[in-house]
Amino acid sequence: MKPIYEPKGAAKEYGDLALNIYTGCPHRCYYCFAPGVLRRDRELFHSHVEPRQNIVEETRKQLERENITGKLIHLCFTCDPYPTGYDTTATREIIKLLKEHGNHVQILTKGDGSRDFDLLDENDWYGITLSGGATRSAHTEPNAIEPTKRIAKLAQAREAGAKTWVSFEPVLDTEYVFSAIRLWYLAFDKVKIGKLNYHPSKINWENFGNCAEHICKALGVNYYIKDSLRKEMEKAQVEE
């Protein structure tokens, strides 16, 4: 078992290395890609959530065996490092291990990671996903913590000394994304913006991408447009 791996495809845009801690995720986001990627029953994925077998010990062995050090490691892709309602001791132990071996973490969550802020420093990144407002999230991300609470935790992470970032992907509500950037950009050290994939959408991605990029430039926000969205923006320019 090699818990630490090199992401491929679109996931590569988030980091050079990654680690998935849990078997599933209880947040039940309707757009979740993980059950399909893992070839697991969707209901089982959302209802059976526990640390992967021997995940902490296997991570320790890999770190020592391969001398993995000086890396930024993403937590997580196919699960949430802070599944709401579950014991996240495994996440804390993983973070400790990674940092003891000279690595840093890039966390992305819709949960509450504040219990581990004492482990983070200026070379670690604490991030949240924002796709829509509270009303929309109640339907599309029913078991995740509310967006406003995620933002509050982000601010706490920055106060604790970590860098902060927001993943606006997948985008469900364009106006929410625009307003969120304008309202809270001072709490972000970085944003990554991407479209909704694998689901139908009426969003004009060219317009959205151009507007989001304009807002980020005007506010001086450190931003990155995901490849799938950038291609929509460039495709429209070619067609013109």
Number of C-alpha atoms within 10 A of each C-alpha: 10 11 19 18 13 13 17 12 6 10 14 12 14 18 16 15 19 24 23 21 28 23 19 27 28 23 22 19 17 12 14 18 14 16 18 10 9 13 9 12 10 17 12 14 19 17 14 12 17 16 18 15 12 13 21 19 14 16 21 17 15 15 20 12 9 8 11 14 15 12 17 20 24 25 26 19 19 19 25 24 27 29 24 19 12 11 12 20 13 19 22 17 16 20 22 17 18 21 19 12 16 13 19 24 25 24 23 25 25 24 23 21 24 15 11 16 19 11 15 22 18 12 13 21 25 28 28 23 21 27 26 23 17 18 12 13 20 16 12 19 23 17 19 24 19 18 22 12 14 22 21 12 20 25 19 17 24 21 12 16 17 24 23 24 25 26 21 25 20 17 23 22 16 21 13 16 21 16 12 17 20 15 10 11 19 13 20 21 18 18 22 17 24 21 24 18 14 9 7 7 12 6 14 11 22 17 14 22 21 15 14 19 18 12 15 19 12 10 13 11 18 14 19 16 20 18 14 15 21 18 15 17 19 11 12 12 10 7 6 5
